C-alpha cells in the first residue's frame, strides 16, 4: 500500500473539520488567514458553537481527489494542452498552450509576459508541494467576484482526456493529474523545511506534521484568547439569596442552568408586584420587634437627656453656689488676718519695711528663698542660716546681727498660721475661678425628640426650655459674683427641674416596648417575612436576568471552546502516524538515489542520509557536509540549497517509478548561474524517458537547454509567451522572434517589407522614414545572428559559457568574398538605422521599399550559399 493510501484510509476517521483542514492544505499547499479562520469556525461548530461568520462554512470531507498523490508507476499521465483560460490574470481565453507528449517542451517568456499564469494553473491542477494560488485580473473592478478557470487536455495511459480546473471552492480537477509532478521556487522552499534546512520527507508526512503541530500553533492562541475574553464572572449575582426559590433556580450559575425556569421566576405579575410593595407595611404592623426596639432606643435617649440636664444643673445648684460663697468669705477672712500679721511684723522692726511685706507675693518669694537655701546654698542646714559668715540667699551679702534678727522674725511670721491659712484660701479660690470660667450648662434637644416628648407630656418641652434658661442665668450670676465678689440677688428657679418627668417618660416608653413584644404573632410574621424575601429575590433576579443569561451563555461557550481547544491540541495520533510512516517510507534506497542526484548536479561534496529528529521523532532524509561543524543550512548558499531541493525532487520521482510528465517553472534563478548547465543537462537527460515541460524567462538557461538538446540529437518543442497590445499571455510556436535564427527571421522581414510597401508614400515623410529605419535595424540583428550560427557555425554563441570547438571546421568554408558581403550589407543597415548619427548636411534620402527587399534577399542568399558549401 502506498503512503498516501495509508494516509487516506486514516484520514477518513478524522472529524470533518480536520478533514476539511487537510483538504485545504493538500489542495493549496498552505493555509491562508482566511482558511485558518474558516477551519477554526468549523472546529467550533463541531463542538456545538454557532458559526461566527456571515457566510457559514460547510466542511468538505477529505477524499482521494484532494490528496496530492505521490507520483507512481501504475499509470502514465501526459499533458497535451492548456487552453480556455478564463479570469487567469489578463491572459486571453482564446490562447492554447500545447505540449509535446514525449521529450522536452520549453515555454519561454520574459518577465511580465504572462508565463507564470499558465504555470500557476498547472501547479494547482497537478501535484506540487506548494500549489500557491491563481489570481484573477487584479485591475478589474469586480476582481473579488472573478473565478479563474482553465481547460486541460491530457492523456491517461495513451487515451485522450479533458478536465476543467477551477478556483471555485470544492471544484477539483481529475485526480489523475496529480500524477504529474511540478517543481518551482516555492516548491524548493517547501522541500527545505524551515526548522531543518536541507531536510526532506514525503509530502504525506509533511502534511500530517502541519495538520498536527502547524494547526495547533495557529489556532490554539486564538481559542485561548477568545476564552480569556469571555465574561464569566458570576460574583455580582450573589445578591440573589441562595436559600430562595429564585436563588435555587440560578445557583450555582453554570452552562446547565435552567434559563427557562429562571426567566419564569424573573417575571412578577402585577399582583405579585403589589404584594411586594404592601408586605413591608404589613410586616411592620405585625412585627413589633423593630418598633419595640425603637421605643427602647427612645427611652434610652430620654434617660440620657435627663442625666445631661441633671449634670448641667449640678454646676449651679444652691449647695454649689453656697460652697463657692463660703470659699470667697474664707479667702477674705484669711487675707484680713494675713494683713494684720503683716502690720504686726512691720511694727516690730525699727526699719520701715517695703509695702506688702508679709503678704501674698512676698510670702511666695520668701518660701522660694527657703527652698533655694536648703536645697542648694546650704544643704542640710535649717533655714534661715544666720551663723557668722552666712550671707543672704537673696542679696548674697554677709548678714549683720540686725539682718540675722530680721530673717529669724520673717521665718517665724511665715510659719505663723495666719499666713498659711491665707495661702490655702487663695489656692482654693483660684481653682474655683478656673472651674467657673470653664463651666457650661448648655444642652441640645433634637426637634424630633421635642415633638415626641410633647406627645407624651404637652408642657414638658417648655418646662425644659425654661429650666435651661434658669440654669444659664444662674451661671452668668455666678461668674459675675466670682469676678466682682458681689453675692447678692441670686436668681432662683421658675419651676421644678424636668429630670423626674423625663425619667417617667423613659419608663413609659420601655413599658410600651415590653408590651408590644409580648403580643407578637411569631408564626404569621415569619410567613410574611419569608414571602417578602422570595418576592424580593425574584425582583433581584429580574434586574440581573440579562446579565445572568450572558454569563451562562459565556460559560456554555467556554465549555464548548475548551472542548474545541482540547481537540485542536490532540496531536499525538497524527504525529505518531507520521513517525510510523516515516520509518516505513524514508529508506536508505531513497538516500542513495539522492546522493546520485547530488552528483549529477555537481554537488558531490554534499551527502544525504537518514536521520530521526524533528516533531515527534519524525524520520527525515537529511544532508551532511563532511567535516563541517555547522548545520548545512548555515553553510550552503541559497543556490546550493535550491540544487539540493532539485536533487530531492528527482530522487523522490525516481523512487516512485513514475513515467508521467514533469513540469519545471523557472528551475534556476540568477543565483544559480554556476549551476545552470548542470540543471539543464539533468533536465535534458530526464526528457529522454518522459515528458518534460520547462517554463523559463532566463535566456541563458534557455540557450543551454537548446544547445544540450542539439548535442544530444533531441529536438525540443519551443513555445513563446509574449506581451502584446491586448495584454500578456499570447502563445506562439517556436522561438521568440528576437531569439530566432536568421533563416526563421527572413520570412518576417519579407512580410514587414510588404506592409511597408503597401503604405509607402512618395515623397516619403517621417512615418516612412521611421518604418524603413526600424526594418533595417531588425535586418542588422538578423545579420549578427547569421554571423553566429552560419559564418561561425555556432562555435561561439551569446549567453553560452563554452565554445563548441568541434564546429570550427565549418568556419573554414567561409570565403573572403563572404566577409566582404557581410560587411557591405551591415554597412547598408547602419546607414539606415537611427542608432547611428548621420551628418545633417548629407540630406540622405529615404531608402525605397524595393531597395529594402533587395537587401533582405541579399542577406538570405549570402547565408544560404555558405550553408550549401558547408553541407
C-alpha positions in Angstrom: 0.0 0.0 0.0 1.4 3.4 -1.0 2.0 6.0 1.7 -0.8 8.3 0.5 -3.3 5.4 0.5 -2.5 4.7 4.2 -3.0 8.4 5.0 -6.3 8.4 3.0 -7.6 5.4 5.0 -6.6 7.0 8.3 -7.9 10.5 7.3 -11.4 9.1 6.9 -11.6 8.6 10.7 -10.9 12.2 11.4 -13.6 14.7 12.4 -14.9 16.6 9.4 -13.4 19.9 10.5 -9.9 18.4 10.5 -10.6 16.6 7.2 -11.5 19.9 5.7 -8.3 21.4 7.0 -6.3 18.6 5.5 -8.2 19.0 2.2 -7.3 22.7 2.0 -3.7 22.0 2.9 -3.3 19.4 0.2 -5.1 21.3 -2.5 -3.4 24.7 -1.7 -0.1 23.6 -0.1 -0.7 26.0 2.8 -3.4 27.8 4.8 -4.3 31.4 4.3 -5.5 33.6 7.1 -9.0 33.2 5.7 -8.6 29.4 5.7 -7.5 29.4 9.3 -10.5 31.5 10.3 -12.9 29.1 8.5 -11.2 26.0 9.8 -11.4 27.4 13.4 -15.1 28.2 12.8 -15.7 24.6 11.6 -13.9 23.2 14.7 -16.1 25.4 16.9 -19.2 24.2 15.1 -18.1 20.6 15.6 -18.2 21.2 19.3 -21.6 22.9 19.4 -20.6 26.6 19.0 -22.6 28.5 16.4 -20.8 30.0 13.4 -19.4 33.5 13.8 -19.0 34.1 10.1 -21.5 35.8 7.9 -21.2 33.0 5.3 -21.3 29.8 7.4 -18.7 27.5 6.0 -19.6 23.8 5.5 -16.9 21.2 5.9 -15.8 19.1 2.9 -14.7 15.6 3.7 -11.2 14.5 2.6 -11.2 12.1 -0.3 -8.7 10.7 -2.8 -9.3 13.5 -5.2 -7.9 16.1 -2.7 -4.7 14.2 -1.9 -1.6 15.4 -3.8 -1.0 11.8 -4.8 2.6 10.7 -4.9 3.8 10.0 -8.4 3.7 6.3 -9.1 4.3 3.7 -11.8 0.7 2.5 -12.0 -0.5 5.0 -14.6 1.1 7.3 -17.1 -0.3 10.9 -17.3 0.8 13.2 -20.1 -0.2 16.9 -20.6 -1.4 17.7 -24.1 -2.6 21.3 -23.9 -3.7 24.1 -21.6 -6.4 26.3 -23.0 -9.6 28.3 -22.5 -8.1 30.2 -19.6 -10.8 32.4 -18.0 -10.0 35.1 -15.4 -6.4 33.9 -15.1 -4.8 37.3 -14.8 -5.2 39.1 -18.2 -4.4 36.1 -20.3 -6.8 35.9 -23.3 -9.2 32.9 -23.3 -8.5 32.0 -26.9 -4.8 31.1 -26.4 -3.8 27.4 -26.5 -0.5 26.2 -25.0 0.4 22.8 -26.4 3.0 20.4 -25.2 4.7 17.5 -27.0 3.9 14.2 -25.4 7.5 12.9 -25.2 10.7 14.8 -24.7 11.2 18.4 -23.8 8.8 21.3 -24.3 10.3 24.7 -23.5 7.9 27.6 -22.7 9.9 30.8 -22.9 8.6 34.2 -21.8 10.1 37.4 -20.4 9.2 39.0 -17.1 5.5 40.1 -17.2 4.8 38.2 -20.4 2.1 36.0 -18.7 4.1 32.8 -18.4 3.5 32.5 -14.7 -0.3 32.4 -15.2 0.0 29.2 -17.2 2.4 27.7 -14.7 0.3 28.5 -11.7 -2.7 26.7 -13.2 -0.6 23.6 -13.6 0.7 23.9 -10.1 -2.9 23.9 -8.9 -4.2 21.1 -11.1 -1.2 18.8 -10.9 1.0 17.7 -8.0 3.1 20.4 -6.4 4.4 20.6 -2.9 3.4 24.3 -2.8 0.5 24.8 -5.1 0.2 28.5 -4.4 -2.7 30.5 -5.9 -4.1 31.6 -9.2 -5.1 35.2 -9.4 -7.7 36.9 -11.5 -7.2 40.3 -13.2 -6.3 42.5 -10.2 -7.2 45.6 -12.2 -10.8 44.5 -12.8 -13.4 46.4 -10.9 -15.2 43.2 -9.9 -11.9 41.4 -9.1 -13.4 39.7 -5.9 -16.2 38.1 -8.0 -13.9 36.7 -10.7 -13.1 32.9 -10.5 -10.1 31.7 -12.5 -10.6 28.5 -14.6 -9.0 26.6 -17.4 -9.4 23.5 -19.6 -6.6 20.9 -19.5 -6.2 18.2 -22.2 -4.2 15.2 -21.2 -3.8 11.6 -22.0 -4.1 8.7 -19.5 -2.2 5.6 -20.4 -2.4 6.9 -24.0 -6.2 7.7 -24.0 -7.1 11.3 -24.6 -8.9 13.0 -21.7 -10.0 16.5 -20.7 -10.8 18.2 -17.4 -11.7 21.6 -16.1 -9.7 23.2 -13.4 -11.4 26.0 -11.4 -10.5 28.1 -8.3 -14.1 27.7 -7.2 -14.0 26.0 -3.7 -14.9 22.4 -3.9 -14.3 22.0 -7.6 -11.4 19.5 -8.1 -10.0 18.5 -11.5 -9.4 14.9 -12.4 -7.3 13.4 -9.6 -5.1 11.5 -12.2 -3.5 14.9 -13.0 -1.8 14.6 -9.6 0.5 12.1 -11.1 2.3 14.9 -12.9 4.9 16.5 -10.6 5.6 20.2 -10.7 8.7 22.0 -9.3 9.3 25.7 -8.8 11.0 28.1 -6.4 8.1 27.8 -3.9 8.3 24.0 -4.1 12.1 24.2 -3.4 11.5 26.1 -0.2 8.9 23.5 0.7 11.4 20.8 0.4 13.8 22.6 2.7 12.0 22.6 6.0 12.2 25.9 7.9 13.3 24.3 11.1 15.6 21.8 9.5 17.1 23.4 6.3 18.1 20.8 3.7 15.9 18.0 5.1 13.2 16.1 3.2 10.3 13.8 3.9 7.4 12.6 1.7 4.7 15.2 1.2 2.2 13.0 3.0 4.3 13.1 6.2 4.8 16.9 5.8 1.0 17.4 5.6 0.5 15.2 8.7 3.0 17.3 10.6 1.3 20.5 9.6 -2.1 19.2 10.3 -1.0 18.4 13.9 1.5 20.9 15.0 1.0 23.7 12.4 -2.7 23.8 13.0 -2.2 23.6 16.8 0.2 26.5 16.8 -2.0 28.6 14.5 -5.4 28.0 16.2 -4.6 27.4 19.9 -3.7 31.0 20.8 -6.9 32.2 19.0 -9.1 30.0 21.1 -7.3 30.7 24.3 -7.6 34.5 23.7 -11.4 34.0 23.0 -11.8 32.0 26.2 -9.9 34.7 28.2 -12.2 37.4 26.7 -15.4 35.8 27.8 -17.3 37.5 30.7 -17.9 34.6 33.1 -17.8 36.4 36.5 -20.9 35.3 38.4 -20.0 37.2 41.6 -22.4 40.2 41.0 -25.3 37.7 41.1 -24.6 36.5 44.6 -27.0 39.2 45.8 -29.8 36.8 44.9 -30.2 34.7 48.2 -29.3 31.1 47.5 -32.0 29.9 50.0 -34.8 31.3 47.9 -36.6 29.7 45.0 -35.1 32.3 42.7 -31.6 31.6 44.1 -32.0 27.9 43.8 -33.1 28.3 40.2 -29.8 30.0 39.2 -27.2 29.0 41.8 -24.7 27.7 41.1 -24.6 29.6 37.8 -23.2 27.3 35.1 -23.7 26.1 31.5 -26.5 23.8 32.6 -28.6 26.4 34.5 -32.3 26.2 33.5 -32.8 29.5 31.9 -36.5 28.8 31.2 -37.3 28.4 34.9 -35.1 31.4 35.7 -37.0 33.6 33.3 -40.3 32.4 34.7 -39.3 33.4 38.2 -37.8 36.7 37.0 -41.3 37.8 35.8 -43.5 39.2 38.6 -47.2 39.6 37.8 -48.9 42.9 38.7 -50.5 41.2 41.8 -47.1 40.0 42.9 -45.6 43.4 42.4 -48.4 45.0 44.5 -47.9 42.3 47.2 -44.1 43.1 47.3 -44.9 46.8 47.9 -47.6 46.0 50.5 -45.8 43.4 52.6 -43.2 45.7 54.3 -46.0 47.7 55.9 -47.9 44.6 57.0 -44.7 43.2 58.5 -44.1 46.4 60.3 -47.5 46.3 61.7 -47.4 42.6 62.5 -43.8 42.6 63.7 -43.5 44.9 66.8 -39.8 43.9 67.2 -38.5 46.8 65.2 -40.9 49.3 66.8 -40.2 47.9 70.3 -36.5 48.4 69.6 -37.2 52.0 68.5 -39.1 52.6 71.7 -36.3 51.1 73.8 -33.8 53.4 72.0 -36.1 56.4 72.6 -36.3 55.5 76.3 -32.5 55.4 76.4 -32.2 58.8 74.7 -34.7 60.3 77.1 -32.8 59.0 80.1 -29.6 60.3 78.7 -31.3 63.8 78.3 -32.4 63.7 81.9 -28.9 62.9 83.1 -27.4 65.6 80.9 -29.8 68.2 82.4 -29.0 66.9 85.9 -25.3 67.3 85.2 -25.8 70.8 83.9 -27.9 71.7 87.0 -25.2 70.4 89.4 -22.9 73.3 88.3 -25.3 76.0 89.6 -27.2 74.2 92.4 -27.8 76.1 95.7 -25.3 73.9 97.5 -22.6 74.5 95.0 -23.3 78.3 95.0 -23.3 78.3 98.8 -20.0 76.5 98.8 -18.4 79.0 96.5 -19.8 81.9 98.6 -18.3 80.3 101.7 -14.9 79.9 99.9 -14.9 83.5 99.0 -15.7 84.5 102.6 -12.9 82.2 103.8 -10.5 83.9 101.4 -11.5 87.4 102.6 -11.1 86.4 106.3 -7.7 84.7 105.7 -6.3 87.7 103.8 -7.6 90.1 106.5 -5.7 88.0 109.1 -2.7 88.0 106.9 -2.6 91.7 106.6 -3.0 92.1 110.4 0.0 89.8 110.9 2.0 91.7 108.3 1.3 95.0 110.1 2.5 93.5 113.3 5.6 92.3 111.5 6.4 95.8 110.3 5.7 97.3 113.7 8.3 95.0 115.4 11.1 96.2 113.0 12.8 99.5 113.7 13.3 100.0 110.0 10.5 100.9 107.7 9.8 97.7 105.6 8.7 97.7 102.0 5.0 97.8 101.2 3.3 94.4 101.1 6.0 92.7 103.2 4.4 89.7 104.8 1.6 89.4 102.3 0.9 87.0 99.3 3.7 87.8 96.8 6.2 88.5 99.4 5.4 85.2 101.2 5.9 83.3 97.9 9.3 85.0 97.4 10.3 84.1 101.0 9.3 80.5 100.6 11.3 80.3 97.4 14.3 81.6 99.2 13.8 78.8 101.8 13.8 76.1 99.1 17.0 77.5 97.5 18.9 77.7 100.8 18.0 74.2 102.0 18.4 72.6 98.6 21.4 74.4 97.0 23.1 77.2 99.0 23.2 75.5 102.5 22.1 71.9 102.0 21.4 70.1 105.2 21.1 73.3 107.4 17.9 74.7 108.7 16.6 77.9 107.2 17.5 80.7 107.7 21.2 80.2 108.2 22.3 83.1 110.4 25.7 81.8 111.7 28.7 84.1 111.5 29.9 84.4 107.9 26.5 83.4 106.5 25.2 85.5 103.6 21.7 86.4 102.5 20.5 84.0 99.8 18.7 86.8 98.0 21.1 89.8 98.1 24.1 87.4 98.8 25.6 89.9 101.3 27.0 89.0 104.7 24.3 89.1 107.4 24.9 91.6 110.2 23.2 91.0 113.5 20.3 93.2 112.6 19.7 91.3 109.3 20.1 88.0 111.1 17.4 89.0 113.6 15.1 90.2 110.8 15.4 86.9 108.9 14.5 85.0 112.1 11.4 87.1 112.6 10.4 86.7 108.9 10.7 83.0 109.3 8.5 82.9 112.4 6.0 85.1 110.6 5.8 82.8 107.5 5.3 79.8 109.7 2.6 81.5 111.6 -1.0 80.1 111.0 -2.3 83.3 109.5 0.0 83.3 106.5 -0.6 79.6 105.9 -4.3 79.9 106.1 -4.2 82.8 103.6 -2.2 80.8 101.1 -4.6 77.8 101.3 -7.6 80.1 100.9 -6.0 81.8 97.9 -5.1 78.4 96.2 -8.7 77.1 96.7 -10.2 80.3 95.3 -8.0 80.2 92.2 -9.3 76.7 91.4 -12.9 77.9 91.9 -12.2 80.8 89.5 -10.9 78.4 86.8 -13.8 75.9 87.3 -16.4 78.7 87.0 -14.7 80.1 83.9 -14.9 76.6 82.1 -18.4 75.7 83.4 -21.2 75.2 80.9 -24.9 74.4 81.4 -25.8 74.1 77.7 -27.6 71.1 76.2 -29.4 70.5 72.9 -32.7 68.6 72.3 -33.3 67.4 68.7 -36.6 68.7 67.2 -38.0 65.1 66.8 -37.3 64.4 70.5 -39.1 67.6 71.4 -42.1 66.5 69.3 -42.0 63.1 70.8 -41.9 64.5 74.4 -44.7 66.9 73.6 -47.0 63.9 72.6 -46.2 62.3 76.0 -46.3 65.4 78.3 -47.5 68.5 76.5 -45.8 71.1 78.8 -42.6 69.2 79.2 -40.6 70.8 76.3 -41.5 74.3 77.5 -40.5 73.3 81.1 -37.2 72.1 79.8 -36.7 75.3 77.9 -37.5 77.5 81.0 -35.3 75.3 83.2 -32.4 75.7 80.7 -32.8 79.5 80.7 -32.7 79.5 84.6 -29.5 77.5 84.6 -27.9 79.9 82.1 -29.0 82.9 84.3 -27.6 81.3 87.5 -24.3 80.5 85.8 -23.9 84.1 84.5 -24.7 85.4 88.0 -22.0 83.0 89.5 -19.4 84.2 87.0 -20.1 87.9 87.9 -20.0 87.1 91.6 -16.7 85.3 91.4 -15.2 88.2 89.4 -16.7 91.1 91.4 -17.3 89.5 94.9 -20.9 90.6 94.9 -23.1 87.7 96.0 -26.5 89.3 96.5 -29.7 88.8 94.4 -29.0 85.2 93.5 -31.5 84.0 90.6 -34.0 81.3 91.6 -35.9 78.6 89.5 -39.2 79.3 88.0 -40.3 75.7 88.4 -39.1 72.3 89.4 -36.4 70.5 87.3 -37.6 68.3 84.4 -35.4 65.3 85.3 -38.2 63.5 87.2 -40.7 63.9 84.3 -38.1 62.7 81.8 -37.4 59.6 83.7 -41.1 58.9 83.9 -41.4 59.3 80.1 -38.4 56.9 79.6 -40.1 54.3 81.9 -43.3 54.6 80.0 -41.5 54.0 76.7 -39.7 50.9 78.0 -43.0 49.5 79.4 -44.7 50.0 76.0 -41.9 48.2 74.2 -42.2 45.3 76.6 -46.0 45.1 76.0 -45.5 45.1 72.2 -43.1 42.1 72.3 -45.4 40.2 74.5 -48.3 40.5 72.0 -46.3 39.4 68.8 -47.7 36.5 66.4 -44.4 34.9 65.5 -45.8 32.3 63.1 -47.8 34.7 60.9 -44.9 37.2 61.0 -42.4 34.5 59.8 -44.7 33.6 56.9 -45.0 37.2 55.7 -41.2 37.7 56.0 -40.5 34.6 54.0 -42.9 35.6 51.3 -41.3 39.1 51.1 -37.9 37.5 50.9 -39.0 35.3 48.0 -40.6 38.2 46.1 -37.5 40.5 46.7 -35.2 37.7 45.4 -37.3 37.3 42.3 -37.2 41.1 41.8 -33.4 40.9 42.1 -33.4 38.1 39.6 -35.5 40.2 37.2 -33.0 43.0 37.5 -30.0 40.7 36.8 -31.5 38.1 34.4 -30.0 39.6 31.3 -26.5 39.6 32.9 -27.1 36.1 34.1 -28.1 34.9 30.7 -24.9 36.5 29.2 -22.7 34.8 31.8 -24.5 31.4 31.3 -24.0 31.7 27.5 -20.4 32.7 28.0 -19.9 29.7 30.4 -21.5 27.4 27.8 -19.4 28.9 25.1 -16.3 28.5 27.2 -17.1 24.8 27.8 -17.5 24.3 24.0 -14.4 26.3 23.3 -12.4 24.3 25.8 -13.6 21.1 24.2 -12.6 22.6 20.8 -9.2 23.6 22.3 -8.6 20.1 23.7 -9.5 18.7 20.2 -7.1 21.1 18.5 -4.3 20.1 20.9 -4.9 16.4 20.4 -2.0 16.0 18.0 -0.5 12.7 19.3 -2.3 10.4 16.9 -1.2 12.4 13.9 2.5 12.7 14.9 2.5 9.0 15.9 1.2 8.0 12.4 3.7 10.4 10.7 6.6 8.8 12.7 5.4 5.2 11.8 5.0 6.1 8.1 8.4 7.9 8.1 10.2 4.8 9.3 8.5 2.8 6.6 8.9 5.0 3.6 12.0 7.2 4.1 14.5 4.5 3.1 18.2 4.1 2.5 17.4 3.5 -1.1 16.0 7.0 -1.3 19.1 8.3 0.4 21.3 6.5 -2.2 19.3 7.9 -5.1 19.6 11.4 -3.5 23.4 11.1 -3.4 23.4 10.1 -7.1 21.2 13.1 -8.0 23.6 15.4 -6.0 26.5 14.1 -8.1 24.6 14.8 -11.3 24.1 18.3 -10.2 27.8 18.8 -9.4 27.2 18.8 -5.6 29.5 15.8 -4.8 30.7 17.4 -1.6 27.2 17.0 -0.1 25.9 13.7 1.2 22.4 12.6 2.1 21.5 10.3 5.0 18.5 9.1 7.0 18.0 10.5 10.5 15.3 10.8 13.1 14.6 14.1 14.6 12.1 17.0 14.5 8.5 16.7 15.6 7.6 13.5 17.4 10.8 11.8 16.2 9.8 12.1 12.6 12.1 10.4 10.1 13.7 12.6 7.5 16.2 12.5 4.7 18.8 15.0 5.6 22.1 16.2 4.1 25.5 16.4 5.7 28.7 18.2 4.9 31.7 16.0 5.8 34.0 17.6 8.4 31.7 20.7 8.8 31.0 21.8 12.4 27.8 23.8 11.4 24.5 22.7 10.1 24.1 22.6 6.3 21.6 25.5 6.3 24.2 27.6 8.0 26.9 26.9 5.3 25.2 26.2 2.0 24.3 29.2 -0.2 20.7 29.8 -1.4 21.7 28.4 -4.8 23.2 25.3 -3.3 20.1 24.7 -1.2 18.0 25.1 -4.3 20.1 22.5 -6.0 19.6 20.2 -3.0 15.8 20.6 -3.4 16.1 19.7 -7.1 18.0 16.6 -6.1 15.3 15.7 -3.6 12.7 16.2 -6.4 14.5 13.9 -8.8 15.2 11.3 -6.1 11.6 11.2 -5.0 10.5 11.0 -8.6 12.8 8.1 -9.4 11.8 6.1 -6.3 8.2 6.4 -7.2 8.8 4.6 -10.6 6.5 7.2 -12.2 6.5 7.5 -16.0 4.2 10.6 -16.1 5.2 14.0 -17.2 7.0 16.6 -15.0 6.9 20.4 -15.1 9.6 22.9 -14.1 8.7 26.6 -13.6 11.9 28.6 -13.6 14.1 25.8 -12.0 17.1 28.2 -11.8 17.4 31.8 -10.9 20.2 34.4 -11.2 21.7 33.0 -8.0 22.1 29.6 -9.8 24.3 30.9 -12.6 27.1 28.4 -11.7 24.7 25.5 -11.7 22.7 26.3 -14.9 24.5 23.9 -17.1 24.2 21.0 -14.6 20.4 21.6 -14.1 19.9 21.9 -17.9 21.8 18.7 -18.5 19.8 16.8 -15.9 16.5 18.0 -17.4 17.6 17.1 -20.9 18.6 13.7 -19.6 15.2 13.2 -18.0 13.4 14.2 -21.2 14.8 11.1 -22.9 12.4 8.9 -21.0 9.4 11.0 -20.2 7.5 14.2 -21.0 9.3 17.3 -19.5 7.9 20.8 -19.6 10.1 23.8 -18.6 8.8 27.3 -18.1 11.6 29.8 -18.1 12.4 33.5 -18.5 16.2 33.0 -18.3 17.6 33.5 -21.8 20.9 31.9 -20.8 19.3 28.8 -19.3 17.0 28.7 -22.4 20.1 28.7 -24.6 21.7 25.9 -22.5 18.6 23.7 -23.0 18.6 24.3 -26.7 22.3 23.6 -27.1 22.3 20.5 -24.9 19.3 19.1 -26.8 21.2 19.7 -30.1 24.3 18.0 -28.7 22.1 15.0 -27.7 20.3 15.0 -31.0 17.0 15.8 -29.5 14.5 18.3 -30.8 12.6 20.2 -28.2 9.3 21.9 -28.8 9.5 25.6 -28.1 6.6 27.9 -27.2 6.9 31.6 -26.8 4.8 33.6 -24.4 4.7 37.4 -25.2 3.0 40.6 -24.1 1.2 42.3 -26.9 -1.1 45.3 -27.2 -4.0 43.2 -25.9 -2.1 42.2 -22.8 0.1 39.2 -21.6 -0.2 35.5 -22.3 -0.1 35.3 -26.1 1.3 31.9 -27.3 3.5 31.4 -30.4 5.0 28.2 -31.7 8.8 28.3 -31.9 11.3 30.8 -30.5 10.5 34.4 -29.7 11.3 36.5 -32.7 14.3 38.1 -31.1 15.8 34.7 -30.4 15.1 33.1 -33.8 17.9 32.1 -36.2 18.4 34.1 -39.3 16.5 31.6 -41.6 13.4 31.9 -39.4 13.7 35.7 -39.4 13.9 36.2 -43.2 10.2 35.4 -43.8 9.3 38.0 -41.1 11.4 40.6 -43.0 9.6 39.8 -46.2 6.3 40.3 -44.5 7.4 43.6 -43.0 8.6 44.8 -46.3 5.3 44.1 -48.0 3.5 46.0 -45.2 5.8 49.0 -45.7 5.4 48.9 -49.4 1.7 48.9 -49.2 1.6 52.0 -47.1 4.6 53.9 -48.6 4.1 57.4 -50.0 6.4 59.4 -52.2 7.8 61.8 -51.4 8.4 59.9 -48.1 7.5 61.6 -44.8 8.5 60.9 -41.2 6.3 57.8 -41.0 8.0 56.3 -44.0 11.5 57.2 -42.7 10.7 55.6 -39.3 9.3 52.4 -40.9 12.4 52.0 -43.1 14.8 52.6 -40.2 13.1 50.0 -38.0 13.2 47.5 -40.8 16.9 48.0 -41.3 17.5 47.9 -37.6 15.8 44.5 -37.5 17.8 43.3 -40.6 21.0 44.2 -38.9 20.2 42.0 -36.0 19.5 39.2 -38.4 23.0 39.7 -40.0 24.5 39.5 -36.5 22.5 36.3 -35.7 23.7 34.9 -39.1 27.3 35.6 -38.1 26.8 33.4 -35.0 25.0 30.5 -36.5 26.2 30.5 -40.1 29.6 32.2 -40.5 30.9 31.0 -37.1 28.9 27.7 -37.4 27.6 28.1 -33.8 31.1 27.9 -32.4 30.6 30.9 -30.2 27.1 31.7 -29.1 25.9 34.6 -26.9 24.6 33.6 -23.4 26.6 30.4 -23.5 29.6 29.7 -21.2 31.6 27.3 -23.5 32.9 27.3 -27.1 32.0 24.5 -29.4 35.5 23.6 -30.7 34.1 20.7 -32.7 32.3 23.1 -35.0 35.4 25.1 -36.1 35.8 23.0 -39.2 32.5 24.5 -40.5 34.0 28.0 -40.3 36.7 27.1 -42.8 34.3 27.1 -45.7 33.7 30.8 -45.4 35.4 32.8 -48.2 36.8 36.3 -48.2 34.0 37.5 -50.6 31.5 36.3 -47.9 33.1 38.5 -45.4 33.1 41.5 -47.8 29.4 40.9 -48.5 28.6 40.7 -44.8 30.5 44.0 -44.3 28.6 45.6 -47.3 25.2 44.6 -46.1 25.9 45.5 -42.5 27.1 49.0 -43.6 23.8 49.3 -45.6 21.9 48.7 -42.5 24.0 51.1 -40.4 23.4 53.9 -42.9 19.6 53.5 -42.5 19.2 52.9 -38.7 18.5 55.6 -36.2 21.1 54.3 -33.8 23.9 56.0 -35.9 24.3 59.7 -36.1 24.4 61.0 -39.7 25.7 64.4 -40.8 22.8 66.8 -41.3 24.4 68.1 -44.4 24.3 64.8 -46.2 20.5 65.1 -46.6 20.4 61.3 -47.2 17.2 60.2 -49.0 14.9 57.6 -47.5 15.5 54.1 -48.9 12.7 52.8 -51.0 10.8 49.6 -50.1 12.1 47.7 -53.2 15.7 48.5 -52.2 14.9 47.1 -48.8 13.6 43.9 -50.4 16.8 43.6 -52.5 18.9 43.9 -49.3 16.7 41.2 -47.5 17.2 38.8 -50.3 20.9 39.5 -50.5 21.3 38.6 -46.8 19.3 35.4 -47.3 21.3 34.5 -50.4 24.6 35.0 -48.6 23.9 32.7 -45.7 22.1 30.1 -47.8 25.2 29.9 -50.1 27.5 29.4 -47.1 25.3 26.6 -45.7 25.2 24.9 -49.1 29.0 24.9 -49.3 29.3 23.5 -45.8 26.9 20.7 -46.5 
